[in-house]
Amino acid sequence: MPSSVPCPVAWGTVSSSSPSPASSASGPIADAAPLSLCAREPHVPADRLVAEMVPPPRFDAVRFGTYIPDPDQPSQAEAVRVLEGFAAGLGAPAGGGSGRRRLFGFGRTARRAAPSGPRGVYLDGGYGVGKTHLLASLWHATEAEPGRKAFGTFVELTNLVGALGFQQTVQTLSGHRLLCIDEFELDDPGDTVLVSTLLGKLVDHGVALAATSNTLPGKLGEGRFAAADFLREIQGLSAHFRTLRIDGEDYRHRGLPEAPPPYSDDVVAKVAHATEGATLDAFPDLLDHLAKVHPSRYGALTDGIRAVCLTGVRPVPDQSTALRLVVLADRLYDREVPVLASGLPFDQLFSEEMLKGGYRKKYFRAISRLTALARDAGRLAGGE
């Protein structure tokens, strides 16, 4: 569970004159109807966005000691060594005062002088080499109360600025000892400039930074340019970052079986009815519903969900829909929610044009994560 208690979520109800095709499936199934993501409209208070800036449940128990470096990839062990030293250097208080913060900046500590030398680390590597594991381990290893260190994805950070406003976000985070940003994205120039400016303000207050981003799988040599891209885009902040290259293959593919083929509609419906806390939705209906819910609320959309069952998976029709699905995949992966589906396999969600375009890194990440969750869902189907 997260280290802080999330604020309550207000729920709206979506009415429909006809049920989702998935929820109408017939067969030898239990009488209890499963839940539906399409029937949920969470209204999330802004302070929850701050309270939930902790490692997701999937990474709540990880530590440097639970990261097993690949003996054939010495950069992995080196990254652990450097990050352990970085965390130790953040252990001492960086300024006077209690360090306690409130959401809207009251009682904030005096500005601290930023130390000379690198005040941040950037983990550069491909998919599935354990960058998020290491980033979460850094958060856990840093000696500070949870309210003085923050962990979130690039998208979550931009959503925070949208909810609080730029100046209020600076006030809220400027008393932190550490800010960890997972999946730093360079494909939206406006957001990149926004976050770069925000990080500059936080560095001025002595906040330490750590970030990760991804390189494309199967693109030999391309990963070597990811760090250069990152440092170029954050411009004046580059001197504050030390780059750590982490080589290796996607751990989700090490010795694991191929992703299971999709199930039939009947099996998906049967599992949904038999699994407590499962949702059942037709994939096209879910895509339509995601357009009505702000991506900052996708985490709350999945609150309490034990499994997601989808019928009729098919290629997403456009880029906007695809990007919303990427965010949902991230939230499901963070919460370790298995996904059982019928229709097409997840590696056929995105068109060739999408996989070669500017958002390709996001799409490859979504495929990798949904495939992992599909494997997890195999236990629910049992011998079906």
Kinemage of the C-alpha trace (Angstrom):
@kinemage 1
@onewidth
@group {chain A} dominant
@subgroup {mainchain}
@vectorlist {calphas} color= white
{ca met a 1} P 0.000 0.000 0.000
{ca pro a 2} L 1.178 3.585 -0.540
{ca ser a 3} L 2.964 5.256 2.344
{ca ser a 4} L 0.293 7.919 2.726
{ca val a 5} L -3.452 7.535 2.976
{ca pro a 6} L -5.221 8.846 -0.131
{ca cys a 7} L -7.965 11.376 0.236
{ca pro a 8} L -11.525 10.240 -0.374
{ca val a 9} L -12.791 10.040 -3.924
{ca ala a 10} L -16.260 11.245 -4.840
{ca trp a 11} L -17.970 8.985 -7.351
{ca gly a 12} L -20.400 9.901 -10.095
{ca thr a 13} L -22.636 7.373 -11.810
{ca val a 14} L -22.813 6.937 -15.544
{ca ser a 15} L -26.254 5.956 -16.723
{ca ser a 16} L -26.881 4.086 -19.916
{ca ser a 17} L -30.039 3.052 -21.694
{ca ser a 18} L -28.453 -0.273 -22.653
{ca pro a 19} L -25.812 -2.374 -20.957
{ca ser a 20} L -22.302 -2.828 -22.311
{ca pro a 21} L -22.100 -5.812 -24.676
{ca ala a 22} L -19.543 -7.352 -22.349
{ca ser a 23} L -21.794 -7.154 -19.331
{ca ser a 24} L -24.624 -8.743 -21.326
{ca ala a 25} L -22.710 -11.938 -22.076
{ca ser a 26} L -24.632 -15.089 -21.311
{ca gly a 27} L -23.434 -18.483 -20.184
{ca pro a 28} L -22.971 -20.666 -17.125
{ca ile a 29} L -21.786 -17.872 -14.872
{ca ala a 30} L -22.512 -16.689 -11.360
{ca asp a 31} L -25.497 -14.451 -10.634
{ca ala a 32} L -23.424 -11.587 -9.179
{ca ala a 33} L -22.717 -8.960 -11.834
{ca pro a 34} L -19.114 -7.734 -12.153
{ca leu a 35} L -18.154 -4.092 -11.832
{ca ser a 36} L -17.694 -1.801 -14.834
{ca leu a 37} L -15.011 0.798 -15.428
{ca cys a 38} L -17.436 2.549 -17.759
{ca ala a 39} L -19.817 3.130 -14.837
{ca arg a 40} L -17.187 5.006 -12.819
{ca glu a 41} L -16.583 8.759 -12.863
{ca pro a 42} L -14.163 9.564 -10.012
{ca his a 43} L -13.862 13.144 -8.803
{ca val a 44} L -10.429 13.457 -7.192
{ca pro a 45} L -9.548 16.366 -4.852
{ca ala a 46} L -6.305 18.119 -5.753
{ca asp a 47} L -4.599 17.238 -2.468
{ca arg a 48} L -4.891 13.542 -3.316
{ca leu a 49} L -2.622 14.156 -6.314
{ca val a 50} L 0.098 15.258 -3.868
{ca ala a 51} L -0.617 12.619 -1.230
{ca glu a 52} L -0.277 9.858 -3.799
{ca met a 53} L 3.147 10.948 -5.037
{ca val a 54} L 4.756 7.830 -3.607
{ca pro a 55} L 5.989 4.644 -5.328
{ca pro a 56} L 3.031 2.642 -6.660
{ca pro a 57} L 2.006 -0.568 -4.874
{ca arg a 58} L 3.973 -2.713 -7.322
{ca phe a 59} L 7.141 -1.018 -6.067
{ca asp a 60} L 6.174 -0.378 -2.451
{ca ala a 61} L 8.372 -3.180 -1.086
{ca val a 62} L 11.360 -2.883 -3.437
{ca arg a 63} L 14.767 -1.926 -2.087
{ca phe a 64} L 18.304 -1.832 -3.446
{ca gly a 65} L 18.818 -5.232 -1.838
{ca thr a 66} L 15.947 -6.761 -3.812
{ca tyr a 67} L 17.364 -5.622 -7.153
{ca ile a 68} L 19.309 -8.524 -8.648
{ca pro a 69} L 21.889 -7.193 -11.125
{ca asp a 70} L 22.513 -9.243 -14.239
{ca pro a 71} L 26.112 -10.525 -13.908
{ca asp a 72} L 26.542 -10.000 -17.653
{ca gln a 73} L 25.620 -6.308 -17.313
{ca pro a 74} L 28.095 -4.602 -14.926
{ca ser a 75} L 26.339 -1.252 -15.404
{ca gln a 76} L 23.461 -2.571 -13.280
{ca ala a 77} L 25.593 -3.232 -10.196
{ca glu a 78} L 27.349 0.101 -10.723
{ca ala a 79} L 24.011 1.910 -10.778
{ca val a 80} L 23.055 0.347 -7.443
{ca arg a 81} L 26.354 1.447 -5.902
{ca val a 82} L 26.027 5.028 -7.128
{ca leu a 83} L 22.385 5.351 -6.099
{ca glu a 84} L 23.069 3.999 -2.616
{ca gly a 85} L 25.713 6.694 -2.211
{ca phe a 86} L 23.358 9.323 -3.598
{ca ala a 87} L 20.647 8.349 -1.088
{ca ala a 88} L 23.149 8.423 1.771
{ca gly a 89} L 24.136 11.949 0.777
{ca leu a 90} L 20.526 13.064 1.044
{ca gly a 91} L 20.138 11.728 4.574
{ca ala a 92} L 21.346 14.808 6.417
{ca pro a 93} L 18.913 17.709 6.763
{ca ala a 94} L 19.558 20.270 4.049
{ca gly a 95} L 18.349 23.266 6.017
{ca gly a 96} L 16.940 24.492 9.280
{ca gly a 97} L 13.401 24.122 10.530
{ca ser a 98} L 11.169 21.145 10.968
{ca gly a 99} L 10.791 20.528 7.278
{ca arg a 100} L 7.067 19.943 7.670
{ca arg a 101} L 4.984 21.094 4.753
{ca arg a 102} L 1.344 21.630 4.075
{ca leu a 103} L -0.299 21.276 0.704
{ca phe a 104} L -0.567 24.944 -0.100
{ca gly a 105} L 2.809 26.079 1.210
{ca phe a 106} L 1.951 27.253 4.721
{ca gly a 107} L 4.732 26.642 7.196
{ca arg a 108} L 7.285 25.985 4.493
{ca thr a 109} L 10.942 26.012 5.375
{ca ala a 110} L 13.355 28.729 4.411
{ca arg a 111} L 15.021 28.396 1.044
{ca arg a 112} L 18.108 26.195 1.193
{ca ala a 113} L 21.268 26.909 -0.700
{ca ala a 114} L 21.657 24.349 -3.454
{ca pro a 115} L 24.902 22.404 -3.036
{ca ser a 116} L 27.514 22.549 -5.768
{ca gly a 117} L 28.001 19.636 -8.137
{ca pro a 118} L 25.381 17.194 -9.468
{ca arg a 119} L 22.167 17.350 -7.488
{ca gly a 120} L 20.367 14.806 -9.619
{ca val a 121} L 20.704 11.433 -11.306
{ca tyr a 122} L 19.294 10.335 -14.636
{ca leu a 123} L 18.818 6.595 -15.241
{ca asp a 124} L 19.251 5.905 -18.939
{ca gly a 125} L 18.276 2.507 -20.315
{ca gly a 126} L 15.800 0.412 -22.252
{ca tyr a 127} L 12.573 -1.276 -21.228
{ca gly a 128} L 12.452 -3.676 -18.319
{ca val a 129} L 16.032 -3.262 -17.021
{ca gly a 130} L 14.769 -2.223 -13.586
{ca lys a 131} L 14.982 1.571 -13.745
{ca thr a 132} L 11.705 2.089 -11.886
{ca his a 133} L 12.761 -0.511 -9.301
{ca leu a 134} L 15.951 1.476 -8.700
{ca leu a 135} L 14.136 4.822 -8.668
{ca ala a 136} L 11.652 3.541 -6.083
{ca ser a 137} L 14.523 2.062 -4.063
{ca leu a 138} L 16.149 5.492 -4.020
{ca trp a 139} L 12.911 7.003 -2.695
{ca his a 140} L 12.686 4.386 0.046
{ca ala a 141} L 16.378 4.707 0.973
{ca thr a 142} L 16.275 8.492 1.353
{ca glu a 143} L 15.972 9.359 5.038
{ca ala a 144} L 13.044 11.734 5.045
{ca glu a 145} L 9.418 11.467 6.034
{ca pro a 146} L 7.108 10.568 3.122
{ca gly a 147} L 5.739 14.111 3.034
{ca arg a 148} L 9.191 15.444 2.144
{ca lys a 149} L 9.948 13.212 -0.817
{ca ala a 150} L 7.828 12.715 -3.920
{ca phe a 151} L 7.615 10.031 -6.610
{ca gly a 152} L 5.557 10.256 -9.762
{ca thr a 153} L 5.560 9.884 -13.509
{ca phe a 154} L 6.187 12.800 -15.835
{ca val a 155} L 2.478 12.793 -16.714
{ca glu a 156} L 1.472 12.863 -13.042
{ca leu a 157} L 3.774 15.835 -12.477
{ca thr a 158} L 2.238 17.786 -15.352
{ca asn a 159} L -1.222 16.881 -14.038
{ca leu a 160} L -0.210 18.250 -10.628
{ca val a 161} L 0.765 21.558 -12.211
{ca gly a 162} L -2.569 21.591 -14.024
{ca ala a 163} L -4.473 21.009 -10.789
{ca leu a 164} L -2.558 23.394 -8.513
{ca gly a 165} L -1.054 25.930 -10.895
{ca phe a 166} L 2.657 26.469 -11.463
{ca gln a 167} L 3.471 28.714 -8.492
{ca gln a 168} L 1.513 26.600 -6.053
{ca thr a 169} L 3.264 23.461 -7.279
{ca val a 170} L 6.628 25.132 -6.683
{ca gln a 171} L 5.556 26.074 -3.151
{ca thr a 172} L 4.215 22.589 -2.489
{ca leu a 173} L 7.345 20.729 -3.605
{ca ser a 174} L 10.090 23.215 -2.704
{ca gly a 175} L 10.416 21.887 0.857
{ca his a 176} L 10.992 18.317 -0.360
{ca arg a 177} L 14.334 16.607 -0.071
{ca leu a 178} L 13.864 14.461 -3.183
{ca leu a 179} L 11.672 14.421 -6.300
{ca cys a 180} L 11.699 11.240 -8.403
{ca ile a 181} L 10.261 11.463 -11.941
{ca asp a 182} L 9.613 8.188 -13.723
{ca glu a 183} L 9.180 7.972 -17.507
{ca phe a 184} L 10.413 11.473 -18.323
{ca glu a 185} L 8.896 12.269 -21.718
{ca leu a 186} L 10.445 14.372 -24.457
{ca asp a 187} L 7.695 14.086 -27.086
{ca asp a 188} L 5.699 17.161 -26.009
{ca pro a 189} L 7.835 20.337 -26.217
{ca gly a 190} L 5.376 22.384 -24.167
{ca asp a 191} L 5.287 19.942 -21.263
{ca thr a 192} L 9.060 19.487 -21.420
{ca val a 193} L 9.641 23.229 -21.068
{ca leu a 194} L 7.059 23.404 -18.264
{ca val a 195} L 8.670 20.619 -16.244
{ca ser a 196} L 12.192 21.851 -16.958
{ca thr a 197} L 11.238 25.290 -15.601
{ca leu a 198} L 9.625 23.685 -12.555
{ca leu a 199} L 12.723 21.585 -11.846
{ca gly a 200} L 14.898 24.684 -12.112
{ca lys a 201} L 12.833 26.377 -9.413
{ca leu a 202} L 13.036 23.288 -7.185
{ca val a 203} L 16.808 22.987 -7.631
{ca asp a 204} L 17.062 26.597 -6.466
{ca his a 205} L 15.363 25.446 -3.255
{ca gly a 206} L 17.827 22.582 -2.817
{ca val a 207} L 15.539 19.747 -3.918
{ca ala a 208} L 17.422 16.699 -5.214
{ca leu a 209} L 16.178 15.179 -8.464
{ca ala a 210} L 16.129 11.710 -10.013
{ca ala a 211} L 14.608 10.759 -13.343
{ca thr a 212} L 14.213 7.880 -15.780
{ca ser a 213} L 13.133 7.628 -19.391
{ca asn a 214} L 12.986 4.862 -21.949
{ca thr a 215} L 14.660 3.999 -25.209
{ca leu a 216} L 13.071 1.928 -27.929
{ca pro a 217} L 13.481 -1.843 -27.652
{ca gly a 218} L 15.281 -3.486 -30.555
{ca lys a 219} L 16.932 -0.253 -31.696
{ca leu a 220} L 20.628 -1.038 -31.350
{ca gly a 221} L 22.557 2.057 -30.426
{ca glu a 222} L 19.536 4.349 -30.115
{ca gly a 223} L 19.634 4.190 -26.331
{ca arg a 224} L 23.025 5.874 -26.364
{ca phe a 225} L 21.338 9.059 -27.501
{ca ala a 226} L 18.582 9.125 -24.875
{ca ala a 227} L 20.759 10.831 -22.255
{ca ala a 228} L 21.899 13.449 -24.772
{ca asp a 229} L 18.276 14.156 -25.699
{ca phe a 230} L 17.295 14.466 -22.048
{ca leu a 231} L 20.144 16.795 -21.126
{ca arg a 232} L 19.563 18.952 -24.205
{ca glu a 233} L 15.853 19.367 -23.478
{ca ile a 234} L 16.292 20.344 -19.838
{ca gln a 235} L 18.935 22.862 -20.983
{ca gly a 236} L 20.255 24.787 -17.983
{ca leu a 237} L 19.563 21.882 -15.626
{ca ser a 238} L 21.988 19.501 -17.314
{ca ala a 239} L 24.839 20.379 -14.958
{ca his a 240} L 22.736 19.120 -12.038
{ca phe a 241} L 22.416 15.569 -13.391
{ca arg a 242} L 24.778 12.628 -13.398
{ca thr a 243} L 23.852 10.067 -16.061
{ca leu a 244} L 23.784 6.374 -15.154
{ca arg a 245} L 23.555 3.995 -18.098
{ca ile a 246} L 21.753 0.723 -17.270
{ca asp a 247} L 22.189 -1.952 -19.916
{ca gly a 248} L 20.260 -5.212 -20.142
{ca glu a 249} L 17.310 -6.988 -21.694
{ca asp a 250} L 13.686 -6.579 -20.639
{ca tyr a 251} L 13.377 -8.633 -17.429
{ca arg a 252} L 9.747 -9.395 -18.325
{ca his a 253} L 11.109 -11.505 -21.186
{ca arg a 254} L 13.821 -13.334 -19.242
{ca gly a 255} L 12.746 -16.963 -19.130
{ca leu a 256} L 9.052 -16.072 -19.261
{ca pro a 257} L 6.595 -17.764 -21.642
{ca glu a 258} L 5.136 -15.877 -24.582
{ca ala a 259} L 2.100 -13.722 -23.853
{ca pro a 260} L -1.015 -15.918 -23.769
{ca pro a 261} L -3.377 -15.667 -26.740
{ca pro a 262} L -6.666 -13.830 -26.155
{ca tyr a 263} L -9.542 -15.794 -24.635
{ca ser a 264} L -13.072 -16.117 -25.951
{ca asp a 265} L -15.810 -13.672 -24.923
{ca asp a 266} L -17.508 -16.416 -22.902
{ca val a 267} L -14.375 -17.206 -20.907
{ca val a 268} L -13.705 -13.526 -20.195
{ca ala a 269} L -17.301 -13.007 -19.013
{ca lys a 270} L -17.205 -16.164 -16.896
{ca val a 271} L -13.979 -15.105 -15.176
{ca ala a 272} L -15.343 -11.604 -14.562
{ca his a 273} L -18.445 -12.980 -12.841
{ca ala a 274} L -16.421 -15.458 -10.800
{ca thr a 275} L -13.733 -12.998 -9.612
{ca glu a 276} L -14.522 -10.668 -6.739
{ca gly a 277} L -13.655 -7.067 -7.574
{ca ala a 278} L -13.350 -7.718 -11.328
{ca thr a 279} L -14.643 -5.358 -13.984
{ca leu a 280} L -16.166 -6.367 -17.308
{ca asp a 281} L -16.356 -3.973 -20.238
{ca ala a 282} L -16.407 -4.060 -24.004
{ca phe a 283} L -13.108 -2.596 -25.176
{ca pro a 284} L -14.667 0.000 -27.532
{ca asp a 285} L -16.946 1.193 -24.711
{ca leu a 286} L -13.970 1.597 -22.394
{ca leu a 287} L -12.081 3.665 -24.975
{ca asp a 288} L -15.112 5.949 -25.314
{ca his a 289} L -15.373 6.303 -21.534
{ca leu a 290} L -11.695 7.206 -21.123
{ca ala a 291} L -12.335 10.272 -23.279
{ca lys a 292} L -14.761 11.520 -20.600
{ca val a 293} L -12.381 11.084 -17.632
{ca his a 294} L -9.257 13.237 -17.206
{ca pro a 295} L -6.107 11.066 -17.250
{ca ser a 296} L -5.120 12.418 -13.822
{ca arg a 297} L -8.118 10.434 -12.475
{ca tyr a 298} L -7.286 7.087 -14.095
{ca gly a 299} L -5.626 5.940 -10.882
{ca ala a 300} L -8.799 6.619 -8.925
{ca leu a 301} L -10.772 4.952 -11.725
{ca thr a 302} L -9.065 1.680 -10.803
{ca asp a 303} L -9.423 1.996 -7.013
{ca gly a 304} L -10.393 -1.347 -5.472
{ca ile a 305} L -10.298 -3.212 -8.787
{ca arg a 306} L -8.905 -6.757 -8.560
{ca ala a 307} L -8.973 -7.629 -12.272
{ca val a 308} L -9.938 -6.005 -15.559
{ca cys a 309} L -11.812 -8.137 -18.108
{ca leu a 310} L -12.247 -6.812 -21.630
{ca thr a 311} L -14.085 -8.176 -24.638
{ca gly a 312} L -13.489 -7.286 -28.252
{ca val a 313} L -9.993 -5.812 -28.054
{ca arg a 314} L -9.178 -4.203 -31.387
{ca pro a 315} L -6.716 -1.605 -32.737
{ca val a 316} L -7.191 1.849 -31.267
{ca pro a 317} L -8.634 4.225 -33.863
{ca asp a 318} L -6.535 7.375 -33.355
{ca gln a 319} L -3.616 8.938 -31.525
{ca ser a 320} L -5.628 10.680 -28.795
{ca thr a 321} L -7.367 7.439 -27.870
{ca ala a 322} L -4.050 5.599 -27.928
{ca leu a 323} L -2.402 8.068 -25.542
{ca arg a 324} L -5.282 7.761 -23.076
{ca leu a 325} L -4.955 3.976 -23.187
{ca val a 326} L -1.224 4.300 -22.439
{ca val a 327} L -2.001 6.185 -19.216
{ca leu a 328} L -4.565 3.576 -18.156
{ca ala a 329} L -2.046 0.791 -18.858
{ca asp a 330} L 0.475 2.563 -16.624
{ca arg a 331} L -2.003 2.857 -13.760
{ca leu a 332} L -3.054 -0.808 -14.065
{ca tyr a 333} L 0.579 -1.904 -14.155
{ca asp a 334} L 1.429 0.225 -11.108
{ca arg a 335} L -1.382 -1.479 -9.190
{ca glu a 336} L -0.637 -4.988 -10.509
{ca val a 337} L -4.166 -5.419 -11.851
{ca pro a 338} L -4.327 -8.444 -14.197
{ca val a 339} L -6.024 -7.916 -17.556
{ca leu a 340} L -7.952 -10.746 -19.236
{ca ala a 341} L -9.139 -10.038 -22.754
{ca ser a 342} L -10.740 -11.391 -25.896
{ca gly a 343} L -10.229 -10.115 -29.409
{ca leu a 344} L -6.775 -9.210 -30.690
{ca pro a 345} L -3.540 -9.652 -28.681
{ca phe a 346} L -2.144 -6.492 -27.120
{ca asp a 347} L 0.793 -6.261 -29.521
{ca gln a 348} L -1.724 -5.415 -32.248
{ca leu a 349} L -3.263 -2.422 -30.446
{ca phe a 350} L -1.252 0.240 -32.249
{ca ser a 351} L -0.775 0.718 -35.989
{ca glu a 352} L 2.607 0.591 -37.703
{ca glu a 353} L 2.348 4.334 -38.231
{ca met a 354} L 1.899 4.880 -34.478
{ca leu a 355} L 4.795 2.582 -33.620
{ca lys a 356} L 7.082 4.579 -35.914
{ca gly a 357} L 5.841 8.013 -34.819
{ca gly a 358} L 6.787 10.470 -32.118
{ca tyr a 359} L 4.903 8.645 -29.347
{ca arg a 360} L 6.346 5.214 -30.146
{ca lys a 361} L 8.134 4.900 -26.796
{ca lys a 362} L 4.823 5.218 -24.967
{ca tyr a 363} L 3.185 2.609 -27.172
{ca phe a 364} L 5.985 0.089 -26.742
{ca arg a 365} L 5.816 0.624 -22.973
{ca ala a 366} L 2.054 0.040 -22.987
{ca ile a 367} L 2.426 -3.157 -25.027
{ca ser a 368} L 5.112 -4.453 -22.668
{ca arg a 369} L 3.053 -3.689 -19.568
{ca leu a 370} L -0.280 -4.963 -20.856
{ca thr a 371} L 1.427 -8.162 -21.997
{ca ala a 372} L 2.826 -8.646 -18.491
{ca leu a 373} L -0.642 -8.089 -16.997
{ca ala a 374} L -2.145 -10.541 -19.499
{ca arg a 375} L 0.291 -13.177 -18.253
{ca asp a 376} L -0.775 -12.404 -14.697
{ca ala a 377} L -4.408 -12.902 -15.709
{ca gly a 378} L -3.759 -16.467 -16.864
{ca arg a 379} L -4.177 -17.757 -13.319
{ca leu a 380} L -7.718 -16.363 -13.240
{ca ala a 381} L -8.741 -18.357 -16.301
{ca gly a 382} L -7.211 -21.528 -14.908
{ca gly a 383} L -7.774 -24.399 -17.295
{ca glu a 384} L -10.166 -22.490 -19.534
